[in-house]
Amino acid sequence: MNRRQRQRLHTHRTRSNAGFGLWAITTNLAFLGLLLVAALRVAPSYFEYLTVKDIVMRAVVEQPVAGESVPQLRNRLAVLLRTSQVRDVGIDDIAIYPERGVIVVDARYEARFPLFWVLDGVMKFDDLVIETTPVGRS
């Protein structure tokens, strides 16, 4: 192998190991852009879910009112939802009913949001069923 052939082989190896090409960079940027758009579409619904979960937990578990009836709890939840500016879930979407000496608050719901063009995303929040502590009879 002469000197010219070795030099050509050496430059060919360095070119093939040079790194990302234009197509690889473009593809990676497009993929990262799609992930960013999806994250920006999902985030508001998830943060609203965290707010609803906090409101329901605060109203039912952390601040129970002894001898509170279903309409009183419904009114207190409605005020908390309104003051926290929750838009996806209204008080009419939350089922509040007595069962076996406790009050059950069922705030399960699903959020639908547009992702891309005709594709919609759906998030189901099924962990929002909470029972009040049983009230002792006196």
C-alpha positions as a Markdown table, in Angstrom:
| # | Residue | x | y | z |
|---|---|---|---|---|
| 1 | Met | 0.0 | 0.0 | 0.0 |
| 2 | Asn | 1.5 | 3.3 | -1.0 |
| 3 | Arg | 1.4 | 6.6 | 0.8 |
| 4 | Arg | -1.5 | 8.0 | -1.2 |
| 5 | Gln | -3.7 | 5.0 | -0.6 |
| 6 | Arg | -3.0 | 5.1 | 3.2 |
| 7 | Gln | -3.8 | 8.8 | 3.3 |
| 8 | Arg | -7.1 | 8.3 | 1.4 |
| 9 | Leu | -8.1 | 5.4 | 3.7 |
| 10 | His | -7.3 | 7.5 | 6.8 |
| 11 | Thr | -9.4 | 10.4 | 5.6 |
| 12 | His | -12.3 | 8.1 | 4.7 |
| 13 | Arg | -12.3 | 6.6 | 8.2 |
| 14 | Thr | -12.3 | 10.0 | 9.9 |
| 15 | Arg | -15.2 | 11.2 | 7.6 |
| 16 | Ser | -17.3 | 8.1 | 8.5 |
| 17 | Asn | -16.7 | 8.7 | 12.2 |
| 18 | Ala | -17.3 | 12.4 | 12.1 |
| 19 | Gly | -20.5 | 12.4 | 14.1 |
| 20 | Phe | -24.1 | 13.4 | 13.4 |
| 21 | Gly | -25.1 | 14.2 | 9.9 |
| 22 | Leu | -27.7 | 16.8 | 8.8 |
| 23 | Trp | -30.5 | 14.2 | 8.6 |
| 24 | Ala | -29.8 | 12.8 | 12.0 |
| 25 | Ile | -29.9 | 16.2 | 13.6 |
| 26 | Thr | -33.1 | 17.2 | 11.8 |
| 27 | Thr | -34.8 | 13.9 | 12.8 |
| 28 | Asn | -33.7 | 14.3 | 16.5 |
| 29 | Leu | -34.9 | 17.9 | 16.6 |
| 30 | Ala | -38.3 | 16.9 | 15.1 |
| 31 | Phe | -38.7 | 14.1 | 17.6 |
| 32 | Leu | -37.8 | 16.4 | 20.5 |
| 33 | Gly | -40.2 | 19.0 | 19.2 |
| 34 | Leu | -43.1 | 16.5 | 19.1 |
| 35 | Leu | -42.3 | 15.4 | 22.7 |
| 36 | Leu | -42.2 | 19.0 | 23.8 |
| 37 | Val | -45.6 | 19.7 | 22.2 |
| 38 | Ala | -47.1 | 16.6 | 23.8 |
| 39 | Ala | -45.8 | 17.6 | 27.2 |
| 40 | Leu | -47.1 | 21.1 | 26.9 |
| 41 | Arg | -50.6 | 19.7 | 26.0 |
| 42 | Val | -50.6 | 17.1 | 28.9 |
| 43 | Ala | -49.3 | 19.4 | 31.6 |
| 44 | Pro | -52.3 | 21.7 | 32.2 |
| 45 | Ser | -54.7 | 18.7 | 32.6 |
| 46 | Tyr | -52.3 | 17.0 | 35.0 |
| 47 | Phe | -51.9 | 20.2 | 37.1 |
| 48 | Glu | -55.6 | 20.6 | 37.2 |
| 49 | Tyr | -55.9 | 17.0 | 38.5 |
| 50 | Leu | -53.4 | 17.8 | 41.2 |
| 51 | Thr | -55.5 | 20.8 | 42.2 |
| 52 | Val | -58.8 | 18.8 | 42.3 |
| 53 | Lys | -57.1 | 16.0 | 44.3 |
| 54 | Asp | -55.8 | 18.6 | 46.8 |
| 55 | Ile | -59.2 | 20.3 | 47.2 |
| 56 | Val | -61.0 | 17.0 | 47.7 |
| 57 | Met | -58.5 | 15.8 | 50.2 |
| 58 | Arg | -58.5 | 19.1 | 52.1 |
| 59 | Ala | -62.3 | 19.2 | 52.2 |
| 60 | Val | -62.9 | 15.6 | 53.2 |
| 61 | Val | -59.9 | 14.3 | 55.1 |
| 62 | Glu | -57.9 | 17.2 | 56.5 |
| 63 | Gln | -60.8 | 19.5 | 57.6 |
| 64 | Pro | -63.8 | 17.2 | 58.5 |
| 65 | Val | -66.7 | 18.9 | 60.1 |
| 66 | Ala | -68.4 | 16.8 | 62.7 |
| 67 | Gly | -72.1 | 16.1 | 61.8 |
| 68 | Glu | -71.7 | 17.7 | 58.3 |
| 69 | Ser | -74.4 | 16.7 | 55.9 |
| 70 | Val | -74.1 | 15.9 | 52.2 |
| 71 | Pro | -75.5 | 19.3 | 51.0 |
| 72 | Gln | -73.1 | 21.1 | 53.4 |
| 73 | Leu | -70.1 | 19.2 | 52.1 |
| 74 | Arg | -71.2 | 19.8 | 48.5 |
| 75 | Asn | -71.4 | 23.6 | 49.1 |
| 76 | Arg | -68.0 | 23.6 | 50.8 |
| 77 | Leu | -66.5 | 21.7 | 47.8 |
| 78 | Ala | -68.2 | 24.0 | 45.3 |
| 79 | Val | -66.7 | 27.1 | 47.0 |
| 80 | Leu | -63.2 | 25.5 | 47.1 |
| 81 | Leu | -63.4 | 24.6 | 43.4 |
| 82 | Arg | -64.6 | 28.1 | 42.4 |
| 83 | Thr | -62.0 | 29.9 | 44.5 |
| 84 | Ser | -59.2 | 27.6 | 43.1 |
| 85 | Gln | -60.4 | 28.4 | 39.5 |
| 86 | Val | -60.8 | 24.7 | 38.5 |
| 87 | Arg | -62.3 | 24.6 | 35.0 |
| 88 | Asp | -62.4 | 20.9 | 34.0 |
| 89 | Val | -64.4 | 19.6 | 37.0 |
| 90 | Gly | -67.5 | 21.2 | 38.4 |
| 91 | Ile | -69.5 | 20.4 | 41.5 |
| 92 | Asp | -72.1 | 18.7 | 39.3 |
| 93 | Asp | -69.4 | 16.2 | 38.1 |
| 94 | Ile | -68.6 | 15.1 | 41.7 |
| 95 | Ala | -70.9 | 12.5 | 43.3 |
| 96 | Ile | -71.4 | 12.9 | 47.0 |
| 97 | Tyr | -73.5 | 10.3 | 48.8 |
| 98 | Pro | -73.9 | 8.6 | 52.2 |
| 99 | Glu | -73.0 | 5.0 | 52.5 |
| 100 | Arg | -72.6 | 2.8 | 55.7 |
| 101 | Gly | -72.4 | 5.7 | 58.1 |
| 102 | Val | -69.8 | 7.7 | 56.1 |
| 103 | Ile | -70.0 | 10.2 | 53.2 |
| 104 | Val | -68.4 | 9.1 | 50.0 |
| 105 | Val | -67.0 | 11.7 | 47.6 |
| 106 | Asp | -66.5 | 10.3 | 44.1 |
| 107 | Ala | -64.6 | 12.8 | 42.0 |
| 108 | Arg | -63.3 | 10.5 | 39.2 |
| 109 | Tyr | -63.2 | 12.1 | 35.8 |
| 110 | Glu | -61.4 | 12.0 | 32.5 |
| 111 | Ala | -59.8 | 14.9 | 30.6 |
| 112 | Arg | -59.7 | 15.2 | 26.8 |
| 113 | Phe | -57.4 | 17.5 | 25.0 |
| 114 | Pro | -56.1 | 18.0 | 21.5 |
| 115 | Leu | -52.7 | 16.7 | 20.8 |
| 116 | Phe | -52.0 | 17.0 | 17.0 |
| 117 | Trp | -54.3 | 17.8 | 14.2 |
| 118 | Val | -57.1 | 15.2 | 14.6 |
| 119 | Leu | -55.5 | 13.2 | 17.5 |
| 120 | Asp | -56.9 | 13.8 | 21.0 |
| 121 | Gly | -55.3 | 12.7 | 24.2 |
| 122 | Val | -57.3 | 11.3 | 27.1 |
| 123 | Met | -56.3 | 11.1 | 30.7 |
| 124 | Lys | -58.4 | 9.2 | 33.2 |
| 125 | Phe | -58.1 | 10.0 | 36.9 |
| 126 | Asp | -59.7 | 7.1 | 38.8 |
| 127 | Asp | -58.1 | 7.5 | 42.2 |
| 128 | Leu | -60.4 | 10.3 | 43.5 |
| 129 | Val | -62.9 | 8.3 | 45.6 |
| 130 | Ile | -62.6 | 9.3 | 49.2 |
| 131 | Glu | -64.6 | 8.4 | 52.3 |
| 132 | Thr | -65.1 | 10.6 | 55.3 |
| 133 | Thr | -64.2 | 9.3 | 58.7 |
| 134 | Pro | -67.1 | 7.8 | 60.5 |
| 135 | Val | -68.8 | 10.1 | 62.9 |
| 136 | Gly | -69.3 | 8.6 | 66.4 |
| 137 | Arg | -72.8 | 8.7 | 67.7 |
| 138 | Ser | -73.4 | 10.5 | 71.0 |
